[in-house]
Amino acid sequence: MSSHMSNARRHARQSAKEIRSAARRVRDTAADEANGVMHTIHKVGNDAVKAARNGYEDLRDAAGDYVDRGRATAKSMEHSIENQIKERPLSTVLLSLGLGFLAGYVFARR
């Protein structure tokens, strides 16, 4: 019986050794995969930051263009109104007076 016991012990030790070896391989594989995932997350994060910066710069440029166009439009309207006042001063005064009365009437009713 002692030979059966020694064979069983040997078999048990060999199995334990194989299990530890398999566990190490699993741990190493998991660590490698985790590193790969972290690398991918880091790359995606960097790409997202770059895209956000580019988007911000594009948005800033577009907003600047809109502001410039708005200023040009306001300047054009200013010149148009000045010309209108110079060409028809009485009509402009009467229009302003009428708009003032209308605004006073609307706001006085509230």
MARKOL-609705 format. One record per atom (N, C-alpha, C): residue in one letter; x, y, z. Coordinates in pm, whole numbers, padded with zeros to 5 digits, always signed. Last residue first. Example, Ala and Ser with C-alpha at 12.3 -4.5 7.8 and 13.67 -1.06 7.14 Angstrom:
2
S+01285-00225+00708 S+01367-00106+00714 S+01290+00003+00787 A+01319-00569+00780 A+01230-00450+00780 A+01320-00330+00780 
// end
This chain:
110
R-04861+09693-01886 R-04817+09578-01804 R-04822+09613-01664 R-04910+09925-02015 R-05023+09835-01992 R-04985+09718-01903 A-04668+10041-02063 A-04751+10102-01962 A-04868+10010-01925 F-04567+09900-02280 F-04507+09877-02148 F-04589+09939-02036 V-04733+09993-02490 V-04721+09849-02461 V-04669+09827-02317 Y-04693+10273-02477 Y-04827+10216-02463 Y-04820+10069-02422 G-04418+10293-02528 G-04474+10343-02402 G-04610+10283-02375 A-04409+10189-02788 A-04337+10120-02681 A-04391+10163-02545 L-04563+10388-02918 L-04604+10248-02920 L-04537+10169-02807 F-04406+10617-02876 F-04541+10609-02822 F-04590+10464-02814 G-04175+10536-03018 G-04167+10568-02875 G-04304+10561-02810 L-04273+10513-03278 L-04222+10393-03210 L-04211+10414-03059 G-04334+10785-03322 G-04439+10682-03324 G-04395+10554-03253 L-04076+10897-03309 L-04180+10941-03216 L-04291+10836-03207 S-03958+10771-03527 S-03904+10750-03392 S-04007+10788-03287 L-04114+10876-03734 L-04110+10731-03711 L-04061+10700-03569 L-04050+11147-03708 L-04188+11103-03687 L-04195+10951-03661 V-03775+11137-03769 V-03819+11187-03638 V-03960+11139-03609 T-03788+11039-04031 T-03716+10963-03929 T-03760+11007-03790 S-03921+11239-04165 S-03981+11105-04159 S-03916+11023-04048 L-03728+11443-04135 L-03861+11457-04075 L-03928+11321-04062 P-03499+11348-04280 P-03493+11374-04137 P-03631+11382-04070 R-03404+11179-04517 R-03542+11208-04475 R-03546+11235-04324 E-03125+11172-04553 E-03212+11190-04669 E-03353+11232-04628 K-03022+11131-04297 K-02978+11248-04375 K-03074+11277-04491 I-03146+10891-04228 I-03170+11011-04147 I-03133+11136-04226 Q-03038+10723-04423 Q-03183+10741-04417 Q-03216+10869-04340 N-02768+10730-04353 N-02811+10783-04485 N-02961+10812-04485 E-02784+10606-04103 E-02734+10744-04114 E-02777+10807-04246 I-02872+10354-04183 I-02959+10437-04100 I-02915+10583-04107 S-02648+10270-04328 S-02779+10278-04395 S-02873+10368-04316 H-02452+10268-04133 H-02439+10360-04247 H-02573+10378-04318 E-02562+10066-03969 E-02537+10201-03916 E-02528+10302-04029 M-02554+09848-04139 M-02685+09900-04095 M-02671+10042-04041 S-02276+09820-04158 S-02354+09847-04278 S-02490+09905-04242 K-02218+09757-03893 K-02160+09878-03954 K-02239+09919-04077 A-02353+09514-03874 A-02393+09627-03788 A-02341+09758-03846 T-02207+09364-04059 T-02350+09388-04081 T-02398+09507-03999 A-01956+09365-03935 A-01970+09422-04070 A-02117+09455-04099 R-02022+09228-03699 R-01971+09367-03693 R-01989+09436-03829 G-02092+08980-03809 G-02190+09060-03733 G-02149+09205-03723 R-01850+08900-03917 R-01964+08925-04007 R-02069+09010-03938 D-01705+08874-03677 D-01660+08968-03781 D-01773+09001-03877 V-01855+08675-03554 V-01842+08806-03490 V-01800+08909-03594 Y-01814+08464-03732 Y-01949+08515-03710 Y-01945+08654-03647 D-01535+08429-03703 D-01591+08467-03833 D-01730+08526-03818 G-01528+08349-03436 G-01461+08473-03477 G-01513+08522-03610 A-01661+08105-03461 A-01721+08213-03381 A-01658+08347-03416 A-01473+07967-03616 A-01607+07993-03670 A-01675+08106-03594 D-01260+07958-03433 D-01244+08025-03563 D-01379+08061-03623 R-01379+07809-03228 R-01329+07944-03200 R-01315+08023-03331 L-01425+07570-03364 L-01538+07646-03310 L-01497+07791-03284 D-01163+07492-03416 D-01255+07516-03528 D-01373+07601-03482 E-01071+07465-03152 E-01008+07563-03241 E-01098+07595-03360 Y-01240+07260-03065 Y-01242+07390-02999 Y-01183+07498-03090 G-01161+07054-03236 G-01299+07103-03240 G-01311+07240-03177 N-00897+07023-03149 N-00924+07063-03288 N-01064+07120-03301 R-00950+06943-02885 R-00872+07065-02912 R-00898+07116-03053 A-01092+06708-02931 A-01156+06818-02860 A-01082+06949-02886 A-00897+06555-03059 A-01020+06589-03132 A-01090+06707-03064 K-00711+06532-02850 K-00673+06598-02975 K-00796+06644-03052 V-00867+06390-02667 V-00817+06523-02631 V-00779+06600-02757 A-00905+06153-02811 A-01022+06235-02774 A-00978+06377-02738 D-00645+06056-02826 D-00715+06091-02950 D-00835+06182-02921 N-00601+06008-02554 N-00520+06108-02625 N-00587+06152-02753 G-00794+05806-02515 G-00799+05932-02440 G-00721+06041-02509 V-00695+05608-02684 V-00827+05666-02712 V-00842+05799-02639 K-00454+05558-02549 K-00452+05607-02687 K-00585+05673-02722 H-00550+05462-02304 H-00464+05580-02307 H-00463+05641-02446 I-00685+05234-02391 I-00760+05342-02325 I-00679+05471-02329 T-00467+05086-02491 T-00576+05126-02580 T-00655+05242-02520 H-00323+05048-02253 H-00261+05118-02366 H-00368+05170-02461 M-00510+04898-02110 M-00469+05030-02060 M-00404+05112-02171 V-00515+04668-02271 V-00637+04748-02253 V-00601+04889-02206 G-00252+04579-02237 G-00303+04613-02370 G-00426+04701-02363 N-00253+04528-01962 N-00163+04630-02017 N-00208+04675-02155 A-00439+04321-01960 A-00468+04445-01888 A-00379+04558-01938 E-00297+04128-02105 E-00423+04182-02159 E-00459+04314-02092 D-00086+04083-01926 D-00060+04131-02062 D-00184+04194-02123 A-00231+03987-01706 A-00153+04110-01693 A-00123+04169-01831 A-00336+03754-01816 A-00427+03859-01770 A-00354+03992-01757 T-00098+03614-01863 T-00184+03649-01976 T-00280+03762-01938 D-00013+03584-01597 D+00070+03658-01693 D-00013+03703-01814 R-00224+03428-01494 R-00193+03558-01435 R-00114+03644-01534 V-00201+03200-01657 V-00326+03278-01659 V-00300+03418-01606 R+00054+03116-01580 R+00028+03152-01720 R-00098+03238-01732 R+00006+03064-01309 R+00104+03167-01348 R+00079+03213-01491 A-00175+02852-01336 A-00219+02976-01270 A-00125+03091-01305 A-00011+02659-01451 A-00125+02710-01528 A-00175+02842-01469 S+00162+02621-01233 S+00215+02667-01361 S+00103+02727-01447 R-00017+02523-01042 R+00055+02649-01016 R+00108+02708-01146 I-00092+02286-01177 I-00194+02387-01147 I-00128+02522-01120 E+00147+02148-01184 E+00084+02187-01310 E-00021+02296-01289 K+00185+02110-00908 K+00284+02185-00984 K+00224+02234-01115 A-00035+01951-00853 A-00025+02081-00788 A+00073+02170-00864 S+00036+01725-01003 S-00087+01799-01035 S-00082+01938-00976 Q+00265+01647-00864 Q+00274+01682-01005 Q+00152+01764-01048 R+00151+01590-00615 R+00253+01696-00627 R+00264+01743-00772 A-00017+01375-00689 A-00075+01497-00631 A+00024+01613-00643 H+00171+01191-00776 H+00071+01239-00870 H+00009+01370-00820 R+00304+01152-00535 R+00376+01201-00651 R+00279+01261-00753 R+00093+01048-00387 R+00157+01173-00345 R+00231+01236-00462 A+00041+00816-00533 A-00066+00915-00517 A-00007+01049-00478 N+00282+00682-00498 N+00236+00719-00634 N+00130+00828-00627 S+00272+00650-00222 S+00378+00733-00279 S+00345+00773-00422 M+00046+00485-00203 M+00046+00615-00137 M+00155+00704-00197 H+00129+00258-00339 H+00012+00333-00387 H+00009+00473-00329 S+00338+00185-00174 S+00371+00227-00311 S+00254+00300-00374 S+00200+00117+00056 S+00285+00235+00061 S+00326+00280-00079 M+00078-00118+00000 M+00000+00000+00000 M+00084+00126+00000 
// end
